Amino acid sequence: MDEDKLNMEIRKFLKEVGVTSQREIERVLREGTAKGSSLRLKMELTSADVPSLRHTVEHEIKLA
């Protein structure tokens, strides 16, 4: 696969992750499932094909 195609495939994946994650966060906030003044989030990137790929991002969103 050439670099441009690879870049586009990665961007498609990241766009899907970003859009669907935002929708899920907004859903739990609308439903009132999240309690308190902040929402702690954690995203883990793993691959069944590459067990050594493990990347974690943690973030806190202030709600109040």
N, C-alpha and C positions, 0 to 999 in steps of 0.2 A: 504494500500500500504506500502510495506516495505521501509526502508530508502534508500537502493541502487536503487530501481526502481524510487523512488521519485527524488533522486539526478540526475538520468539519464534523467528523464522527464524535470526537470528544466534546465539541461545543453542543451538539445535539443532545448528548447525554446530560451535560451540565444544565442545559436549558430545561429539560424534562424534570430533573431533580429539583431545580429551583422553583419552577412553576407549581409542581405538585406539592412540594413542601410548603410553599406559601399558602396554598389552598387549605392544606391540612391545619396549619397554624391558625389561619383565619376561622376555620370551622370550629375548632375547640374554643376559641375566644367567643364566637357568636353563641355557641351552645352553653357557655358559662362553665365549661368543664374545668378551666384553669382558675385556680383560686389564688389570692394573694396579690402582691404588688409587682411580681415579676414572673416570668416564665423561663425556666432553665431548659435549654435545648442541647441536644447532642446528636451529631451526625457522624456515622461511621461508614467509611468506604472500604469495602473488602471485595475480593474476587475469589470465586471457587476455582478459577483457573490458575491463580497466582496466590497461594496461601501467604506468602510474605507481604502481600499488599494489604496494609492496614493503616488507615489514616483517620484520625478522629478530630473533629472540630466541636468545641463546646462554646456556647454563647448564652448570655442572659438578656432577655428583652424586658425592659421596664414597662409595666402596664399602667402605673399610676404616676 
